[in-house]
Amino acid sequence: MSSTGMTGPLLRTQALHRALQGAASDAFVADLLLLEAWEADRSMDLGIMLRVRQIRRANQYLSTEIAAELTNVSKGHPGGSPIAGG
């Protein structure tokens, strides 16, 4: 899977959209999609939690941006707008 042309329901946040621009590795794309999905709906599956913890540690700023954007959207604040067409 390539990040080229990825829009709509796969991407919820502008932060993830920016991070995926020019992503060369399918594994990197998959990790960031997992991070965003977990931030949106925190699964209590131990394996997923451990993997997300690793991803968050490696991408602290992105993780913070995604969480803040999703929080703003859920509270109805205009500052964290999801990707159009989602």
Phi and psi in degrees as GROMACS dihedral restraints (atoms count N, CA, C in turn):
[ dihedral_restraints ]
;  ai    aj    ak    al  type     phi  dphi    fc
    3     4     5     6     1  -112.0    20    10
    4     5     6     7     1   150.8    20    10
    6     7     8     9     1   -75.9    20    10
    7     8     9    10     1   -12.0    20    10
    9    10    11    12     1   -63.7    20    10
   10    11    12    13     1   125.1    20    10
   12    13    14    15     1    79.2    20    10
   13    14    15    16     1     9.5    20    10
   15    16    17    18     1   -80.5    20    10
   16    17    18    19     1   116.9    20    10
   18    19    20    21     1  -146.9    20    10
   19    20    21    22     1  -175.1    20    10
   21    22    23    24     1    78.5    20    10
   22    23    24    25     1  -143.8    20    10
   24    25    26    27     1   -66.8    20    10
   25    26    27    28     1   -18.0    20    10
   27    28    29    30     1   -68.1    20    10
   28    29    30    31     1   -37.0    20    10
   30    31    32    33     1  -108.4    20    10
   31    32    33    34     1   124.1    20    10
   33    34    35    36     1   -99.5    20    10
   34    35    36    37     1   -24.2    20    10
   36    37    38    39     1  -126.2    20    10
   37    38    39    40     1   151.4    20    10
   39    40    41    42     1   -65.1    20    10
   40    41    42    43     1   -35.2    20    10
   42    43    44    45     1   -58.9    20    10
   43    44    45    46     1   -45.0    20    10
   45    46    47    48     1   -68.5    20    10
   46    47    48    49     1   -40.8    20    10
   48    49    50    51     1   -56.2    20    10
   49    50    51    52     1   -46.4    20    10
   51    52    53    54     1   -64.4    20    10
   52    53    54    55     1   -41.1    20    10
   54    55    56    57     1   -66.1    20    10
   55    56    57    58     1   -29.5    20    10
   57    58    59    60     1   -85.1    20    10
   58    59    60    61     1    -8.9    20    10
   60    61    62    63     1   -61.8    20    10
   61    62    63    64     1   117.8    20    10
   63    64    65    66     1    78.3    20    10
   64    65    66    67     1    11.6    20    10
   66    67    68    69     1   -63.2    20    10
   67    68    69    70     1   128.1    20    10
   69    70    71    72     1   -96.1    20    10
   70    71    72    73     1   -19.4    20    10
   72    73    74    75     1  -109.6    20    10
   73    74    75    76     1   129.8    20    10
   75    76    77    78     1   -62.1    20    10
   76    77    78    79     1   -35.4    20    10
   78    79    80    81     1   -65.1    20    10
   79    80    81    82     1   -39.8    20    10
   81    82    83    84     1   -63.6    20    10
   82    83    84    85     1   -44.6    20    10
   84    85    86    87     1   -60.5    20    10
   85    86    87    88     1   -47.1    20    10
   87    88    89    90     1   -60.9    20    10
   88    89    90    91     1   -41.6    20    10
   90    91    92    93     1   -62.0    20    10
   91    92    93    94     1   -44.0    20    10
   93    94    95    96     1   -71.1    20    10
   94    95    96    97     1   -34.7    20    10
   96    97    98    99     1   -64.0    20    10
   97    98    99   100     1   -40.2    20    10
   99   100   101   102     1   -63.1    20    10
  100   101   102   103     1   -43.8    20    10
  102   103   104   105     1   -58.3    20    10
  103   104   105   106     1   -48.3    20    10
  105   106   107   108     1   -64.4    20    10
  106   107   108   109     1   -43.8    20    10
  108   109   110   111     1   -61.4    20    10
  109   110   111   112     1   -41.0    20    10
  111   112   113   114     1   -67.7    20    10
  112   113   114   115     1   -40.7    20    10
  114   115   116   117     1   -62.3    20    10
  115   116   117   118     1   -33.3    20    10
  117   118   119   120     1   -76.9    20    10
  118   119   120   121     1   -35.2    20    10
  120   121   122   123     1  -145.9    20    10
  121   122   123   124     1    87.1    20    10
  123   124   125   126     1   -65.7    20    10
  124   125   126   127     1    97.9    20    10
  126   127   128   129     1   -68.4    20    10
  127   128   129   130     1   144.2    20    10
  129   130   131   132     1   -96.9    20    10
  130   131   132   133     1    13.8    20    10
  132   133   134   135     1   -68.0    20    10
  133   134   135   136     1   124.1    20    10
  135   136   137   138     1   -60.0    20    10
  136   137   138   139     1   -43.0    20    10
  138   139   140   141     1   -61.9    20    10
  139   140   141   142     1   -43.1    20    10
  141   142   143   144     1   -67.0    20    10
  142   143   144   145     1   -42.2    20    10
  144   145   146   147     1   -59.9    20    10
  145   146   147   148     1   -42.3    20    10
  147   148   149   150     1   -66.2    20    10
  148   149   150   151     1   -41.6    20    10
  150   151   152   153     1   -66.3    20    10
  151   152   153   154     1   -43.3    20    10
  153   154   155   156     1   -62.6    20    10
  154   155   156   157     1   -37.5    20    10
  156   157   158   159     1   -60.4    20    10
  157   158   159   160     1   -41.3    20    10
  159   160   161   162     1   -64.3    20    10
  160   161   162   163     1   -44.7    20    10
  162   163   164   165     1   -64.3    20    10
  163   164   165   166     1   -43.1    20    10
  165   166   167   168     1   -62.6    20    10
  166   167   168   169     1   -39.7    20    10
  168   169   170   171     1   -63.5    20    10
  169   170   171   172     1   -37.7    20    10
  171   172   173   174     1   -80.1    20    10
  172   173   174   175     1   -18.9    20    10
  174   175   176   177     1  -134.7    20    10
  175   176   177   178     1    56.3    20    10
  177   178   179   180     1   -60.1    20    10
  178   179   180   181     1   -45.1    20    10
  180   181   182   183     1   -65.4    20    10
  181   182   183   184     1   -44.3    20    10
  183   184   185   186     1   -62.5    20    10
  184   185   186   187     1   -43.0    20    10
  186   187   188   189     1   -58.7    20    10
  187   188   189   190     1   -43.6    20    10
  189   190   191   192     1   -64.6    20    10
  190   191   192   193     1   -42.8    20    10
  192   193   194   195     1   -61.9    20    10
  193   194   195   196     1   -46.0    20    10
  195   196   197   198     1   -62.5    20    10
  196   197   198   199     1   -47.5    20    10
  198   199   200   201     1   -60.6    20    10
  199   200   201   202     1   -43.4    20    10
  201   202   203   204     1   -65.3    20    10
  202   203   204   205     1   -42.2    20    10
  204   205   206   207     1   -65.0    20    10
  205   206   207   208     1   -43.1    20    10
  207   208   209   210     1   -66.3    20    10
  208   209   210   211     1   -36.7    20    10
  210   211   212   213     1   -65.0    20    10
  211   212   213   214     1   -43.4    20    10
  213   214   215   216     1   -63.0    20    10
  214   215   216   217     1   -42.1    20    10
  216   217   218   219     1   -64.5    20    10
  217   218   219   220     1   -44.1    20    10
  219   220   221   222     1   -67.6    20    10
  220   221   222   223     1   -26.0    20    10
  222   223   224   225     1   -90.8    20    10
  223   224   225   226     1    -1.4    20    10
  225   226   227   228     1    81.3    20    10
  226   227   228   229     1    15.9    20    10
  228   229   230   231     1   -82.5    20    10
  229   230   231   232     1   136.5    20    10
  231   232   233   234     1   -71.4    20    10
  232   233   234   235     1   -15.8    20    10
  234   235   236   237     1   -65.2    20    10
  235   236   237   238     1   -26.3    20    10
  237   238   239   240     1  -114.0    20    10
  238   239   240   241     1    76.3    20    10
  240   241   242   243     1   -88.0    20    10
  241   242   243   244     1   135.3    20    10
  243   244   245   246     1   -71.7    20    10
  244   245   246   247     1   167.8    20    10
  246   247   248   249     1   -59.2    20    10
  247   248   249   250     1   134.8    20    10
  249   250   251   252     1   -64.8    20    10
  250   251   252   253     1   142.8    20    10
  252   253   254   255     1    89.8    20    10
  253   254   255   256     1     4.8    20    10
